[in-house]
Every structure is written in structure tokens, then in C-alpha cells.
Amino acid sequence: MTPSPVSTSAVVAPEFKLSATRVPLVIVSPVRDEAALIRLTLDAMLQQTVLPVEWVIVDDGSTDATPAIVAAYAARYPFIRLVHNPDRGYRKVGAGVVVAFKFGVSQIQYQAYQYLAKMDGDMSFGPHYLAQMFAAFDADPRLAAISGKVFRPEGNQLVEEAIIDEHVAGQFKLYRRAAYEEIGGFVEEVLWDGIDVHMARMKGWHTQSIPAPEARLYHHRLMGSSDKNVFRGRMRWGRGIWFMGYHPLYALASALFRMREKPRVIGGLVIFFAYCKAAVTQHPRYDYPGFREYLQDWQLAQLKQKAAGLLTKLGLLTNPESAKPPKKGQE
């Protein structure tokens, strides 16, 4: 059930929205050099009809005005807290963001929280976003994690960042605390935001991204472009899917799918090249017992289902039901 609203009379400034519902949610946001975008995220949160009891923003060594911007908001809205992670001297994506997130978790003051979220500092979303997420939690007691679908503004258009319904966007990942702790938290590696979802599902939880318009997340930076350039990001992605344990066929299919995204064609080729290079050089892989087998079984079932759909559309398969993955308990 959705938790009862939390009394926040001791931590809410007089000018703040006292009508907003507070729930035992803590959000942790690792940020570094987000001065150009972080006001969008701060303002989007302040407009929510459902609010966290605490929002820990971890400055991960910014060299711009990010800490000053956050400090100004925190002075006015005391549920926002700025903490500083020691500067490592450079942006470290993947593992670095998880290290900064875990540092933020260690700084949480409201220890009775029941929900925990990792949120980036370059996002915006509508005022009912959190309300939509908690409605989904209320409807499914085995729901581990949830997000909306992610859209990237490009000119006058919105480009959807591909994510299937069973996955959860890494940019704003909202977890039930019990599930987060059962999976052991986030792994300090690239693609931590894929490993956690499959780990949760392997342990019997559900995960979901909601396609409803009011649950949209707006990401104001091209995914995988925060570290030097997008090509470097695609190389990192390819190594990441090797580490995670992708089946070769699924890695190829994923690379082909990503060819339609910027940089078109070459981005997908770079992903698959990096995956193959990691395989040849015997780059380490995630070794949690049974995880890789679970993941690859799921991936092959997904490929089979997609292939059946294509063959049915072409009139080459008349019984697509036979290609559906088995239901839980019927594997």
C-alpha cells in the first residue's frame, strides 16, 4: 500500500507548498557541472503534488556554479540538502555516479524512508510525475522499481529514448527500499542501471516504465554523451553490455537497433565493435551466480518473440502464440 503521508512541519519552509503530499521517499542526485540544466530539475521537483521528505544532492566535484545554485534552493527549501563528495578531478560515468550515489545514501538523515530514488540533475518532468509513480506502487506490492518513459528535446521535437516496458530509466530510478536492499544496491560498473532491473526480476520482483504522457521524463542531454563525446559513450556502452553478460545475438540486435539513433549507423557499429573487442580481450564479466544465465534466457526469449512477430507480419508464421516466452512458473 502507498505509505501514509509524513509530517514535515519541522522541515518545511513557510513559503513552501504545504498542500503537497509527503511520502517516505528520499531522492539522491549525484551531479557534476550541471549549472546549465539543474534549475530545470529543481523547479520540476518543487512543482510536484507528491514530494519526498528529503532530497540529497551530491556535488561530485563540480567546477562550475552547480553547488551555488543548489545551495540557494536549499536555503529556501530545507528538504533539499547539498553535500560534497571529494573531487576525483574528472567526470567518471557509470561506476562514478554509483559511488557518488552511495555516498549520498550514507548522508541521509531521514532513516525511516521506504522508497529511494537515484535522479540525474539534467531532467525535468510534469507536476504529477511522482503521484503517477506512487499510484503504480500502490497497485502492485511486488513492484520493485519504476520510471516514466524518457524523451529528449531536439529543436521543436521530442525524441523518445528507447526503453522497453519491463525496464526502468536510469536517469530517474525510483525503488521500493526493500527491493533495493534485497538486490544489494547498484553495482559500481557501467550498465548498473540494467543489471539492477534484471537482478530484481530474477529475485521475483517486477519492474516497469510507464508510457503515460503525464509520466514522461525529459532528458536534456543526449544519453551517453556526458563523457567527452557520444562516440566514447558508445564504446563504453559496448564494453558495458559485455560486462553485463549480453548474449552475442542480443548484442548484435541491440547494436542494429541503436543504428537509428544519433550518430546514425556508426553509433551501433561502435557498440558492437566494443562488445567484440571486450570478448576477444577477455574483459571481466559480471559474475553473480545465475545472473548471466537468467539474462541470456530472457534475451533469447525476447529475440524469439520479435522474430515471430516479424514472420507473422510477413505471412510466414501462422501461429505466433508458439513463439511467446513461457509465463512465470512454466519455464
C-alpha positions in Angstrom: 0.0 0.0 0.0 1.0 3.6 -0.5 2.6 4.9 2.7 0.8 7.4 4.8 1.8 11.0 4.3 4.7 12.1 6.5 4.5 15.0 8.8 7.1 17.6 7.8 6.2 20.6 9.9 9.8 20.7 11.2 11.5 20.8 7.9 9.1 22.8 5.5 9.7 26.5 4.9 6.6 28.7 5.4 6.6 29.7 1.7 6.6 26.1 0.5 3.7 24.1 -0.9 2.1 22.8 2.3 -0.7 21.3 0.3 1.7 18.8 -1.4 1.6 15.2 0.0 4.8 14.0 1.6 5.7 10.3 1.5 8.8 8.5 3.0 10.8 8.9 -0.2 14.4 10.0 -0.3 15.9 11.1 -3.6 19.7 11.2 -4.1 21.1 13.1 -7.1 24.8 12.9 -7.9 25.7 16.0 -10.0 28.8 17.4 -11.6 28.9 20.6 -13.7 25.2 20.8 -14.2 24.8 24.6 -13.9 23.2 24.9 -17.3 20.5 22.4 -16.6 20.0 21.7 -12.9 17.4 24.5 -12.4 15.1 22.6 -14.6 15.3 19.6 -12.3 15.0 21.7 -9.1 11.9 23.6 -10.4 10.3 20.4 -11.7 10.6 18.8 -8.2 9.2 21.9 -6.5 6.1 21.7 -8.7 5.2 18.1 -7.6 1.9 17.2 -6.0 3.7 14.4 -4.2 7.1 15.3 -2.6 10.0 13.4 -0.9 10.8 14.0 2.7 14.5 14.5 1.8 16.4 15.3 -1.4 20.2 14.8 -1.1 22.1 16.4 -3.9 25.7 15.2 -4.1 28.1 17.7 -5.7 30.6 15.3 -7.2 33.4 17.8 -7.8 31.8 20.5 -9.9 33.9 23.3 -11.2 31.0 25.5 -12.3 28.1 27.2 -10.4 26.3 23.9 -9.7 26.9 24.0 -5.9 25.9 27.7 -5.6 22.7 27.1 -7.5 21.8 24.1 -5.3 22.8 25.9 -2.1 20.4 28.8 -3.0 17.5 26.4 -3.4 18.4 24.5 -0.2 18.4 27.7 1.8 14.8 28.3 0.8 13.6 24.7 0.8 15.1 22.8 3.7 14.1 19.3 2.4 16.8 19.9 -0.2 20.3 19.2 1.1 23.6 19.8 -0.6 26.5 17.5 0.3 30.0 17.4 -1.2 31.8 14.3 -2.4 35.6 14.7 -2.6 36.6 15.7 -6.1 38.3 13.0 -8.1 39.3 15.5 -10.7 37.2 14.3 -13.6 33.7 13.0 -14.6 33.6 9.2 -14.1 30.4 7.9 -15.6 28.9 4.5 -14.7 30.9 3.5 -11.7 31.5 7.1 -10.6 27.8 8.0 -10.5 27.1 4.9 -8.3 29.9 5.8 -6.0 28.5 9.3 -5.6 25.0 7.9 -5.2 26.1 5.6 -2.4 27.9 8.5 -0.7 24.6 10.4 -0.8 22.8 7.4 0.7 25.3 7.5 3.6 24.3 11.1 4.2 20.5 10.5 4.5 19.1 12.0 7.7 15.5 10.6 7.4 16.3 6.9 8.1 12.7 5.7 8.1 12.4 6.1 4.3 10.6 3.3 2.5 11.4 4.5 -1.1 14.7 5.5 -2.6 15.4 7.2 -5.9 18.5 8.0 -7.9 17.9 11.0 -10.1 20.1 12.9 -12.5 20.5 16.7 -12.5 19.6 17.3 -16.1 15.9 16.2 -16.0 12.5 17.8 -16.0 9.0 16.3 -15.6 5.4 17.3 -15.1 3.8 18.1 -11.7 2.0 14.8 -11.4 5.1 12.6 -12.1 5.7 11.3 -8.6 2.0 10.9 -8.0 1.9 8.5 -11.0 4.8 6.5 -9.7 3.2 6.0 -6.3 -0.1 5.0 -7.8 1.7 2.2 -9.6 3.4 1.2 -6.3 0.0 1.1 -4.7 -1.4 -1.2 -7.4 1.5 -3.7 -7.3 3.1 -4.7 -3.9 5.8 -6.6 -5.8 6.8 -3.6 -7.9 10.5 -3.1 -7.1 11.3 -0.1 -9.3 9.6 2.3 -11.7 10.0 5.3 -14.0 8.3 7.0 -16.9 9.5 6.9 -20.5 12.3 9.3 -21.4 12.1 11.9 -24.1 14.9 14.2 -25.3 14.0 17.6 -26.6 15.6 18.3 -30.1 14.6 21.6 -31.6 10.8 21.6 -31.7 10.5 17.8 -31.4 10.7 15.2 -28.6 12.7 12.1 -29.4 11.9 9.1 -27.3 14.9 7.2 -25.8 14.1 3.6 -26.4 13.3 1.6 -23.3 11.0 -1.5 -23.1 8.1 -1.6 -20.6 9.9 -4.0 -18.3 12.9 -1.7 -17.8 13.4 1.4 -15.7 15.1 4.6 -16.8 18.5 5.1 -15.2 18.0 8.9 -15.2 15.3 8.7 -12.5 15.1 5.3 -10.9 12.6 5.1 -8.1 12.9 2.0 -5.9 11.0 0.3 -3.1 13.6 0.2 -0.3 13.0 -3.5 0.5 13.7 -4.4 -3.1 16.8 -2.2 -3.4 18.3 -3.8 -0.4 17.4 -7.3 -1.5 19.3 -6.9 -4.8 22.3 -5.5 -2.9 22.0 -2.0 -4.3 23.6 -0.8 -7.5 26.8 -2.3 -9.0 29.7 0.1 -9.5 30.0 -0.6 -13.2 28.8 0.8 -16.5 25.2 -0.5 -17.2 24.5 -0.7 -13.4 21.0 0.5 -14.5 20.4 -2.7 -16.5 21.9 -5.1 -14.0 19.7 -3.9 -11.2 16.5 -4.4 -13.2 17.3 -8.0 -14.2 18.5 -8.8 -10.7 15.2 -7.6 -9.2 13.2 -9.6 -11.7 15.4 -12.7 -11.1 14.5 -12.4 -7.4 10.8 -12.3 -8.1 10.1 -8.5 -8.2 8.5 -6.6 -11.0 10.0 -3.5 -12.7 8.2 -1.1 -15.1 8.4 2.1 -17.1 5.1 3.8 -17.6 4.2 5.1 -21.1 1.5 7.6 -20.0 2.1 11.2 -21.2 1.8 12.6 -17.6 4.7 10.2 -16.6 7.2 11.5 -19.1 10.7 12.3 -18.2 12.5 15.0 -20.2 16.3 14.4 -20.5 18.1 17.5 -21.6 21.3 15.7 -22.7 21.9 13.0 -25.3 22.3 9.7 -23.4 25.9 8.6 -23.3 27.3 12.0 -24.3 28.3 13.4 -20.9 31.9 12.0 -21.0 33.9 13.7 -23.8 31.6 12.7 -26.7 28.9 10.4 -27.9 31.4 8.0 -29.7 33.3 7.4 -26.4 29.9 6.8 -24.8 29.1 4.1 -27.4 32.4 2.4 -26.8 31.7 2.4 -23.1 28.2 1.0 -23.8 29.6 -1.9 -25.9 32.1 -2.8 -23.1 29.2 -2.5 -20.6 26.9 -4.9 -22.4 29.8 -7.4 -22.5 30.4 -7.0 -18.7 26.7 -7.3 -18.0 26.6 -10.6 -19.8 24.7 -10.0 -23.1 24.2 -12.9 -25.4 26.1 -12.3 -28.7 22.8 -12.4 -30.7 21.2 -9.9 -28.4 24.3 -7.7 -28.5 24.1 -7.7 -32.3 20.4 -7.0 -32.3 20.9 -4.2 -29.8 23.6 -2.6 -31.9 21.5 -2.8 -35.1 18.6 -1.1 -33.2 20.8 1.7 -32.0 21.9 2.4 -35.5 18.8 4.5 -35.9 19.9 6.9 -33.1 22.5 9.6 -33.4 25.2 9.2 -34.5 23.2 7.1 -37.0 24.6 3.8 -38.1 28.1 4.4 -36.8 26.9 4.5 -33.2 25.6 1.0 -33.4 28.7 -0.2 -35.2 30.9 1.2 -32.4 28.8 -0.5 -29.8 29.2 -3.9 -31.4 32.8 -3.4 -32.1 33.5 -2.6 -28.4 31.5 -5.6 -27.3 33.5 -7.9 -29.6 36.8 -6.3 -28.5 35.9 -6.9 -24.9 35.1 -10.5 -25.7 38.4 -11.0 -27.6 40.5 -9.4 -24.8 38.5 -11.3 -22.2 37.3 -8.3 -20.4 35.8 -9.2 -17.0 32.1 -10.0 -16.8 29.5 -9.7 -14.0 29.7 -12.9 -12.1 26.8 -13.0 -9.7 25.7 -16.7 -9.6 23.0 -17.5 -12.1 22.6 -13.9 -13.3 24.2 -14.3 -16.8 22.1 -17.4 -17.5 18.9 -15.7 -16.4 19.7 -12.6 -18.5 20.6 -14.6 -21.7 17.5 -16.8 -21.4 15.4 -13.6 -21.2 17.2 -12.1 -24.1 16.8 -15.2 -26.3 13.1 -15.3 -25.5 12.7 -11.6 -26.4 14.5 -12.3 -29.8 12.3 -15.3 -30.5 9.2 -13.2 -29.8 10.4 -10.3 -32.0 11.3 -12.8 -34.8 7.8 -14.4 -34.6 6.2 -11.0 -34.9 8.1 -10.2 -38.0 7.5 -13.5 -39.6 3.8 -13.2 -38.8 3.7 -9.8 -40.4 5.3 -11.2 -43.5 2.8 -14.1 -43.5 5.4 -16.7 -42.9 4.2 -17.8 -39.4 0.5 -18.6 -38.7 0.8 -19.5 -35.0 2.7 -16.7 -33.2 1.5 -18.0 -29.8 4.0 -20.7 -30.1 6.8 -18.2 -30.1 5.8 -16.4 -27.0 8.2 -16.7 -24.0 6.8 -19.1 -21.3 4.9 -17.5 -18.4 6.4 -17.4 -15.0 6.2 -20.8 -13.5 6.0 -22.5 -16.9 9.7 -22.3 -17.9 
